[in-house]
Amino acid sequence: MKKILLFSALVCCVSSISLKAQMALLSFSNLNIDGSTVTFDINIEASGDNIYLGNSDFVLSFDNSAFDSPVFSMSAAGDFRTESDTDSDAAITQDNYLFNTATSIISGNLVINLSGPNPASMPAFERRVAKFPDGTPKKLGTFQITGFQSGDVSLGWIEASTLVSTITLPSFTEVPVTISTSSVLPVELVFFRAVVTKDNIVDLIWETATELNNDGFEVQYSRDGVNWSELTFVVGYGTINDPQQYAYQHRGAVAGNNYYRLKQMDFDGKFTYSDIEVVHLNVTSAKFSVYPNPAADTINIEIDPAGTNTIIRLHNQQGKIVHDQVIETGVSTATLQLHHLPAGTYIMNIMANNNNLQTEKIIIQR
């Protein structure tokens, strides 16, 4: 009888904290598959006022066809606070919930019996009952299911309740969420294409349907399909359920085959490669004639064919660029002025827009 009176007094006391209408949105996040273990977080977002959880039950639907002798457990406590809002109380309360919470699989459902302290006084309530602040998503806990083999498994809300609801009156919004484990990839890539433009530029375009913890894409290039180098890194959208489009232009494609692929990177360092795209460029390599050599104050460069954008760079013996000039497309003969350079030996690099490179040793005599 004494125990009932104590709890009734506590209900009256805590009820005075708030009279606002309350709701709580339940959601999943951070799905991860490591071998035969599937882990995920369950989150609570309070709306209307703070939510307090004492001894609470959460039931999830579970298709166990992709598992062999599955075992369900809580692997980490949530990041909730207490009414006292001190780090020490929060740490003790999180440990209490982790230690006392029971998990089980019953009739194809995942059952979480969240068990915290049974407060016998207002100070005990403020220091030991999990608090989920209004408008701030917080993790209820991290859970794992072992025994995963292959295929699909779906998780969805069936019900959620808490004994403290008699105090704070929250209404749980049980939004169905389906998580498919048929693909370990954090990103669902719809397509990846490489398309050559009329200017021999390669447009790389790709689209994702959904993204989970996606740091971004390393765009990789190869001349032989074996040895790869990074062209650029395109930042992803993290976690998003809407389709997203990406694009990158490669202006250094060469005559012949050019190979491209994406290296999709997770925030935790894990990565996955896309299929390889191959494009072929029918580009005629330009030929260059340089004269006179040795030269005094000018030197001529003939370009065949003339329809090639060309970069001329002159280096001294120390490797420093002493002359840099662009010859526009359509010019067949260009003259370089050398009168500002001292006599000596120089290296000339001639590079066309299709990346074919010609090197000439130039001697200036006066």
Order of alpha helices (4+ residues) and beta strands (2+ residues): alpha-beta-beta-beta-beta-beta-alpha-beta-beta-alpha-beta-beta-beta-alpha-beta-beta-beta-beta-beta-beta-beta-beta-beta-beta-beta-beta-beta-beta-beta
